[in-house]
Amino acid sequence: FIVSSRNGDTHLLKVSRDGQTIEPFAPSFSGEGEVYFAISKGKSGFPEGYIYVSSGNSIYKIDPTGNEVTLFSTPFEQMGLGYIAFDTVGSWGNLLYAVNFNGLLWSIDSEGNANLVLDLGNDLLPESIDFAPLDFGGYGGDMLIALEMDRKVIAISDEDPGQVTVLIEFVDESPERVLVIP
């Protein structure tokens, strides 16, 4: 997939395996600004292969063919979303998670119901979410979040979401993504 912006609207494109063909995916979807997407593995009631895309303050659900686009959830109407990701480890219930630009962290179930997990604080600009593998030492199963404006990557305990640990703090850089590579 490719996320493309044209005249202020964001569109999704798909690329053939050989890289020679690029065509619209979910042509009825038109996002605003930066969009993020997560693909369901088919756990906790989420249909397998469906794509969840953030745009503005909402998340849209797109079937694997790209023909059906529906509004799925609006966790917090007053603020746009910074990132979305599925719990790929299972320690957080295999749910969809989203962060608002103002630091609110939401869990979202397969029906689109959003529940506030934690308020990370304002002016931190959370930019990504990933999940530590279970064998990742004392942080196994924790949620990892990059805080761009705070210049930190944090770990949030799956056993106690109020327990936040700074994994790394940057002096001259701002982390935009945290990505676990097995």
Secondary structure, DSSP 8 states (H G I E B T S, - for coil): -EEEEETTEEEEEEE-TTS--EEEESTT--EESS--EEE--S-TT--TT-EEEEETTEEEEE-TTS--EEEEE-S-TTS-EEEEEE-SSSTTTT-EEEEETTSEEEEE-TT--EEEEEE--TT--EEEEEE--TTSGGGTT-EEEEETTTTEEEEE-SS-TT-EEEEEE-SS----------
